[in-house]
Amino acid sequence: MSEFRLDIVSDRWVIVAPERAARPTDFPVEKRRARDGFCPFCEGNEDKTPPELFAFREPGTEPDMPGWRVRVVPNRFPAVRPDVPAASREEGLFRSIAGAGIHEVIIETPRHALSTNEMDAAGLAEALLACRLRMAAAAANDRRLAYAALFKNAGAAAGASLGHMHSQLIASPVVPHAVLTEIEGVRRYRAEEDMCVFCKTAEEEGRIGDRVVAESNLFLAVAPYASRFPFETWILPRRHAARFEEEDDETLGDLAQVMYTVLGRLDTVLGLPAYNTVLHTAPFAMRDPDDYHWHIEIIPRMTGVAGYEWGTGVHINPVPPESAAEALRGEKS
């Protein structure tokens, strides 16, 4: 039977409607596919990208040459640019801010890998370390910037123009509405219950277990109670922390192992689905670490957004998160 479920952080409703699907995997999945032809992200093609900003390299190798393990370059078609002067404009009701910021590509492996499982957890940890360092640099080096969004588009259906595994970082003067809404939810719950709602969620989900996908000493991966999409998965730090860019190497290594497990299970159960990963972290200027709890959201591209969702903001999810978690744990297909 269908039911409305409330996301306690965002105050957002979803409809979980299991009768719209016979089994959790009964969906046409937009799969990631290799594209024939030239790839500018592969090792040996360094001259086909903008000059690198940062890289983890083998000793003795030169910038913009082979020998790298993780490589960061400016996006060739940036959404925001560092050379744009900071400016804002208002005309009556209408307000704009200049498109200043940075838009970088983190190339996670020199091999033409289409899946995290074609890497290893150590390689993923090094890619996460590069992301952390670039986010910290953005916060320290440009006072115009308010927020850094880190995300991955895997597969054409998820917005990727190249199949080679990579993430993107966009740092801009604007804090996303989704993050502001979550900050409000964290503050509201703390005022009422005197604790972090994400910490409480991790505690409760770990105790109940029905929606747990994977776990470690430091992280819990769950299909959230009010999942908007089939097989949506969140990775929550068990310890309260507001900023991803302040995590240490050991924590990132543990995160890499959990992500490696979760993404591998999604690939196995759904057959290389297109997906997005999005990091939600605190704005640069936020001073009180109690006001937020960073986390990662993974969203396989299995269902679209149609009229009801656009008109109401309420998503219809045909796969109960309990069923999705059970399948991802290998207990059901």
N, C-alpha and C positions, 0 to 999 in steps of 0.2 A: 504494500500500500504506500502511496506517495505521502511525503510529509514535508513541511517547511522546517528548515533548520536555520538557526541564527548563529552567525559568526560574532562571538562576544566582543572581539577586538574592534572590528570595523562597523558593527551594528548592521551588518548586511545579511539579508535573507537569501537562501537558495531553496530550490525544490529538489529533493531527491526522489526520483521517479523510476524505481526499478522495473516496473512493468513495461517500460519502453524498450527493454532489452532482455533477451532470454538468458544470456550469460555475460559476464564482465568483458569478454573479448569478442563479442558479436558486433564488431564495428568495422567499417572500411577504414583502415588506418593509412594515413599518408606517410609512406615510408621514405627514409633517407636513401638516396641512390647515388652511386658514383656517376660523375659526369665525365664523359670522355674529353680528351683534349688537355690543353695547357693549364697548369695551376701555378699562379704566382707565389703561393705560400710554401711550396715545396723547396727543400734545400737545393741549392744550386741556381735558384731563380731570384736571389736577393736583389739583383739590379732591377727587377720588375715591380718592386714596391718602393714607397718613399723610404728615405734613409732611416735606419733603426734608431729608436730612442733609448732602448734598453735591451739587453739580452743576457741570458745565461749561456756561456760559451765554454768550449773546451780550451784548456790553456794553450796560449800561443796563436789562437785564431784571431782574425781581424774583423772589425765591424763590417757589416754588409757583405760578408763572405761566408762560405760554408763553415760548419763547426759549431753551430749553435744548437741548444736544446729547447729553449723558449725564446721567442723573439717578439718585441713590441715595436710597432710602426704606426705612424699616423694613418688614419683612414683616408683613402684616396678621394672619397666623396663624403666629406664630413658634414654632419648635421649642425655642428657649431665649430667656431674657429678661434684660435688663441689670439689672432691679430686684429680682432674686431674690438674697437673702443667700447668701453662700458658706457651705456646710455639707456635712458628710458624715455618714453613719450606718452603723453596723455592727451586725448582729444575727446572731451565730453565723457561719454560712457566708456570710451575705448582706450586701453592701455597696452603698451608693448615694451619689451626689454630687448636690447640688442642681442643677437645670437652669438655671444661670446662664450668661450669654453674650450674644452679639449675633447677630441674624439679619437681614440686609439684602438688598435687591433692587437690582441694578445694571441699570437700564433703558438699553439700549445705543444706542437711537436714538429720536427722537420720532415717526418714521414707523412704521406698522404692518407692519414687516418680518418675514417668516417665515423668512428665510434670511440668512446672513451676506453672500451675494452680492448682496442688495438694499441692502447698505451699501457701504462701500469700505474699503480697507485703512487709510486714515487715520482713519476713524471707529472701526474696530476697535481701532486703536492707542490712541485716546483712551479707549475703554472699558476697555482693559487698564490704562491709567494710573490711571483711577479705582479699579479693583480694587486696584492696588498701594498707592495712598494710603490706602484704607480698611483694608487689611490692616496697614499700618504703624501706623495710628492705633489699631487694636485692640491691637496688641502694646505700644504705648507708654502707653495710657490705662487699662488694666485688668489689674492684675497677677494676677488670678485666672485669666486665660485662658492656655491652654497651646498651642493650635493653631487656625489659621484654615483652614477648608476652603472652597475656591472651586470652584464647579461650575455647569454649565448643563444643564438638562433641556429638550431641544428636541423637541416633539411629545408628544401625550398618552401614547403608548406608553412614552416615556422619563420620564414623571412630571410633565409640564408642564400646568398648569391654564389657562395663557394662551399663545396662539401668538406674541404680540409678543416679539421677541428680547430676552432678559434673562438675567442670571446671578444666582447667589445666593452670599452669603458667610455662613457660620456659624462663629463663633469661640466656643470652649468650653473648659472646664477639662480636657478629655480629649484625649489624642493617639490617633488612630486606630490600630488594630492593624495595618492594612496598611502604614502608614508606619513603625511600630516594626519590623515584619518587614523592611522594606527597609533601614532603618538597620542592623539586625543583619547583613544581607547585605553592605552596603557595608563595614562594619567587618571582617567575616570575609574578604572578598576583599582588602582593603587589608593585613590582617595576613599573608596568604599571598603576595600579589603586589606589594605596595608601590605600588598605584595604585588609583584609583577605578574600580569595575566599570562605572559608567555612562559614564565617559570612554572606557574600553576598548571598551564596546559601540558607542559612536558611531564610534570609530576603525575597528573591525572591520566594522561595517555599511557605512560609507562606502567601505571598501576592496573588500568583496565586491560590493555594489551591488544584489543580487537583491531585497532587501526595502526598498530606499529608495523612498519615495513622492515626496518633495520635499526640497530643501535650499537653504541660503543660507550666507553666510559664518559666521553665528553659530549656526545651528540645523540639525538633521537630523531629518526626519520619516520614520519607519520603521514597517512592519508587524512587530511584535516576533517574534522567532524562536519563542517559545512563546506565541503569541497564544491567548487564551482564547476569543475571539469572531471571527466573520467580519469582515474589514475593520477590526479593531482597529488603531489607529494611535497611536504615541507620538511626541511632539515633544521632542527632547533638546537642551539647550544643548551646543554643542561645547566651550565653555570651562567648567571646573568652577565651579559656583556652588551653594550650599546653599539660598539663600533667594530666592524670587521677589520679595519686597517690597523687596529691596535692588538690583534691576536698574535701570539708567539708561534714559532716554527713548529713546536710540538702539537699545538692545537690544530694548525693547518694540516699537519700530517694525518692526524686523526680524522679531520673533516674529509680529506682526500680519500681515505679508505672507505668512509661511509658513502660518499658520492659515487665512488667506483662501484660499490656494491649495488646501490639503488639504480644507477643508470644501466648497469649490466642486467639487472633483473627486468627493468623496463624493456630493454632490447630483446631479452629472451621471451618474455611473456607476450609482448606486442609485435615483435618482429621488426626491429629497427624503426620505430616511429619517429616522425618529425617531432621536435619538442623545443620548448624554451626553458632556460633557467634564468632566474632573476634574483639578484641579491637585494634585500631590503636592509639598509643600515642607517645609522643616525646621521642627520645633517651635520655639516662641519661645525656650525656655530652653536649646536646644542650643547649646553654646559652640564646639565644634570644627567648623569648616566642612568638614573632611575627611570627616565622618561621613555626609554626604548629598549628593545631587545632584538638584536640583528638575527636574521634567518634567511634561508634560501628557499625559493619556491620553484618547483619543477612542474611544468605543464605540458604533457603530451598533446599533440594536435589531433584530437579524435572527433570532436564535435564542433560545429560552428556556433556563432552567435546570430540568432534570428530575431524576428519581430518582437516576441515577448521579452527577450532579454534587453533589446535596445529600448523598448518602450517603458520597461519597469525597473531595469537594473537588477532584476532577480534572475539568476541563472537556473536552468533546468539541467540536472545531472542524472543521467539514466543508470549510473553505476554507483551503488552505495559505497562509501569509502571503506566500510568493513569488508565488503567483497573484494574491492581492489587490493587492499592490504593483504588479504588472505591469498589472493593469486600471486602477488609479488613475493610473498614469503615462500611460495612454492607449494602451498597446501591445496590449491584449487586452480583449475584452468577452465 
